[in-house]
Amino acid sequence: MITETLTPHPYAACYPLVSGTLEESLYESIKLNGLRQPIVLWRDEARDKTWLIDGRNRHRALRQLNGGVSEEQVIWRDYESDEAVRLAVLDYNENRRQMSTAQKSVVAGRIIEARAQLFTELNTLSTEPNRSEELNRSNAIDESLENQEDIDQDEPPFDIDGSAQEANKLSPLIVAPKKNECPPEIRREVASTLGIGPKTAQRGAAVVGRGAPKLVDALEDGLVSVEAAYTLTQLDDDELEAVVAQGKEVMREKARELKGAEKTAREEKKQNAILGDIEVDKLVLSWTEKQGTESQSYNLEIEDSQQLSTLLMTLTKLGLRGKTDESDPEDLNGEDTESSSSVSDDAEVESAE
């Protein structure tokens, strides 16, 4: 009998434990029918640890029922690396989780964050005798991904109108990828497996990596959309804590305010790039509109640079109208539009891990 609490692998811990009705249903299912799916364990020789790879919810229920897990209720797997574990965890959970888009973005963010932490840990272990094999395997995977011709560095986190390039210039949170950061190919793979867009996954990673647990909780609980949560990450620690503490309406309003300021700054930057140091004393724009055989001429006098700037801002707004991010259906006001139905039968309940 294994009575000690088994430690979930960092990738396995990226998924939330079930709670409420689902937790109770799983407990009753195992109590009446026994364990249908064994708990998966892995002995990690590089770290000299035993990891729980799949079955956190089942393990919790069995500890409540029997005080532990019998040897017959576990199965040992041999994984060559943490990357192999990541793929296994995604596979185990691919069809069993009923999560909203916001929850999936958090899971994606945790996976990306966990990967960076595991890589750092292995870098430390590699300085010890006989512990470099795991790191070599991870490096080999990274290099194979980086050497692919179609790397496509993925879109950076971007603003609501899709202007990724301009947002990259304005936001201090968006930085160039570092050597040990999650490769774009893996981000896309994680996003695809979870059924969300790469941009949603990257926003989720930014929220998780911000180091503000209450903001992550608010996103996971559906109080704010992925886009709004991502926008709020640019606040300093004290202001972010105060905004989150005041609830969803304040969070959403602050996100709209920040997004509006970003958009205004971007438009002004575009106008300055066009105008440069031009000083306008007087400018007359003339045009003719034709309707059938009739025509009407118009003249618009612009007397200074400020009026020209205002006109350009108006034209810019008209040009941007209607642009949306088709891959990630979400906004700043409410819930993310993707959702999933709840689990109903006991078989699906137990497969929730």
N, C-alpha and C positions, 0 to 999 in steps of 0.2 A: 504494500500500500504506500503510495506517494502522498504524504500528508503535508509536506511543505508547499507554500504557495509557489507555483511555477511562474517564472518571469517571461512575459511575452517578448518576442523579438521586437525591436523598434519598428519594423515594418508592420508586424501584426498589430501593434498598439496604435497604429494610425487610424484604425477603424473604431468607431465608438461602441461601447458595450450597449446591449439592449437594456431597456428599462420599462417600468410600468407593466402594462398588460402583457407585452411580449416576454418580459422576464418571468412573469408568473406562469405564462403558458408553457414556456420551455421547462421550467421546474416541474410542473405537473406532468408534462409529456415524459420526461425522463423518469419521474417517480412511478408512473403507471406502466410505461413500455420499455424502460431501460434505455441505455445509450445506443443510439442507432449509428452514430458516426464517431469513430475513435478520435482522440485528441492527438494531434501531430506534434512530435518533439524532435529537436535536433541538438546533437552534441557538437558544440562549436569548439574545436580543439585550439584554434588560434587564440581565442579569448579564455579558454578553459571554463566555459559556461554551458549550461543546458538551457535552450530556448524553447518556449511554447510558440509554435508556428501557426497553428490553427486550432480553435476550440476554446477561446477565452470564456465565452458565455457558458459553454458546457462544463468547463472546469469549475467555474464559480458555482454552478448548480450542484455539481457532484460534491463539492466541499461542504455545501449546506446540507446535502442529504446524508452523506457518508463520512464526512470529515476528511476526505481525500479521494485519490484516484487509484484504482487497482492497475497492475501491470497489464491486465487484459484489456483495459480501456484506453491504452495509449498505443501509438504506432511510431516507431523511430524512422526518420528519414535522414538521408545523407545528402547535404547540399555542398556544392563546391565553393560557394561564395555568398556574400550578402546579396549580390545581384540575382543569384539563383533563388534566394529566399524571397526577394521582392517579386519576382515573376510568379512564384508559387502562391504567395499571399494574394496577389491580384487575381490569379486563377481561382483560388478557393472562394473568393468573395465576389466574383464577377456577376453571378446571377442570383445571389442569395440576399443581397441588401436592397431594401426599399428606402431609398434616400432622396431628398430633394437636391436640386442643383447646388444650393448653398452648402449642404452637408458634404456633397461630393467634392466641392471646391476645397473644403477644409481637409478632407482626406488626401486629396492630391497635394495640397500644401504640406501636410505632415509627411507624406512620402518623400517629397523633394527635400524637406528639411532633414528628415532622418538620414537620407542618403549622404548629405554633406557631413553630418555628425559622425556617421559610421566611417566615412572615408578618413576624417581627421583622426578618429580613434585608431584606425589601422595604420596610419602614418606613424603614430606613437608606438604601436606594437612592433612595427617593422624594425625599430632600433634594437629590439631584444633578439637574442639568438633564436634561430629556428622559427621565427614568426613572420617571415616576409612573404611566404607563399600566397597567403590570402590577398595581400596588397598587390602582388604581381598580377594576380588574376583580375582584380578590379582595374588596374592600370591598363591591362590588355583590352578589356571591354571598352574603356574610355577611348583608347587610341583607335580602336576599330571603328568607333562611332565618329570620331573626329576626322578620320581619313575618308569617310564617305564623300562622294562628289556632291550629292544633293544634301548638304548640311542644312541649309535654310535656317538661319539662326532664330527663327520663330519671331513673331511680333512681340515687341516689348509691351509691358502693360500700357494701355492707351486710354484716351479719354472717350467720352460718350459719342462723339461724332466720328470716331475712327481715325483721327489724325495722329497716328502712332509716332511719326517722325518728329512732329512739332512737340508732342508731349514729352518725348525723350529729351528734347533740348531744355524743357522747362522744369521737369520734375527732378529734385535731388535724389529721389528714391530709386531712379532707374539708372543702373550702372552697367558697364560692359561686363560680360561673363568672365569669371575667373577660371583658372585652370581646373580647380577641383569642384566647381559648381556643376549642378545637374545638366548633362548635355541636352540640347533641344530635342533630339530624337527620343530620349527617355521621357521628357515632359509630354511630348505628343503621344507616346505609347500609353503613359499613365492616364492622360486625358481621354484617349480613345476607349480604353478599357472601362473607365468609369462612365462613359457616355456623355462627356462634356467637351466643350471646345478647348483648345490649347490656351487661349487667352483667359478663359475662366480659371483654368488650372493655375496659370501664372499669377493671376490676381489672388487666388487662394493662397499660393505660396508667399506672396507679399504680406498678406494679412497674418498668416501663421508666423512668418519670420519677423514680424514687427515686434514681437515680444510683449503683446498686450492680451493676456488670456481672456479678459472680459469682452474684448472686441471679438475674439474668436468665438466665444460662447454666444454672443449676440448674433453673429452670422450663422452659426450652427443651429440656433433656435429659430431662425427665420425672422428676426426682428429687423434686419436690414438686408438688402440685396448684396450680391458679391461686388457689384460696381460701387455701391455706397460705402461698403466696408473698406474696399481698396482705397477709395478717395480719402477716407478718414485717416489712413495710415500716415499721411503727411503731417498731421498735427503733432505737437510735442507731447511728451508723456503726461504732463499735468492737465493740459487742455483735453487731450483724448480721454483721460480717465473721467474728467468732469462731464464731458459730452455723453459718454456711454452710460454714466450713472443716471443721467436724466431721462433715459428711455428712448424708444424707437423714433418718436416724432422729432425729438431734438437731434438725434443722430441723422435722420433723413434730411432735415432742414439744413444742418451744417454741411452735409455732403453736397446738397444743391448749391449752397453758397460757395463752397470751395471750387466746385466744378464751373460755376459761372465766372469766378475770378480767373481760373485757368483759361477759359475760353476767351475772355476779354484780353488777357495778356497775349494769347496766341494771335488774336486778330490784330492787336496793335503792333505786334512784332512783324506780321505780314505787311501791314501798311507802311511801317518804317522802312522795310526792305524795298518797297516800291518807290516811296517818296524820297528817301534819303534826306538830303539837305535842301530839297527844292522849296523855294519860297514863292507862293502864288499871290500876285497882286490882283489879277482878275483873269478868270477863265470862263469862256462861253461854250457850252456844249449845245450843239444843234442836231436835231434828228427829225425824221419824217415818218409818220405812221400811215400806212395805206389800208383802207377797208373797201374792197371792191374797186370802183372807179374813183372813189373819194380819197383824198389825202389831207393830212393835217400836219403842219409844221410846229415844232416846239423849240424853245430856247431856254437854257438853264444857265444862269449866271452864278459863278463861284468866285467869291471875292477874296478868299484867303485860304491858307493851308488847312485851317481847322475845318472849314466847310468841305474841302476836298477829302480830308480824312474821314469825316462823317459819312460822306457819300460812299467811299470805298468800304467802310465798315458795313453799311447797309447792303451793298452789293455782295460782300463776302458772306453775310448772313443768308442772303437769298440763295447764294451758290451752295452753301452747306446744308440747306434745308432738305430734309428727307433722307440724309445719309444715316444708315444704321449698321450695327454689327450683327450680321445675319447669323454668324456662327454661335453667338452667345446671347440668347434672348433674355436680357435683364435690364433693369433701369434703376434710377436712384430713389424712386418713390416707395416701392413696395416689394413684394416677394419676387423671386426669380420665377420665370414662367414654367420651367420644367418641374414636374412633380411625379411622384410614384404612389401607387396604391399601397395600402397596408397589407401586411401578411395575414392570412386567414387561417390556414389549417396547421395542425401540429407538425407535419412533416416539414413545411416551410419554416415554421418557428424554430425547429431544432437546427435547420440548415443555416439559420442566421448566425451561426457560430456557437 
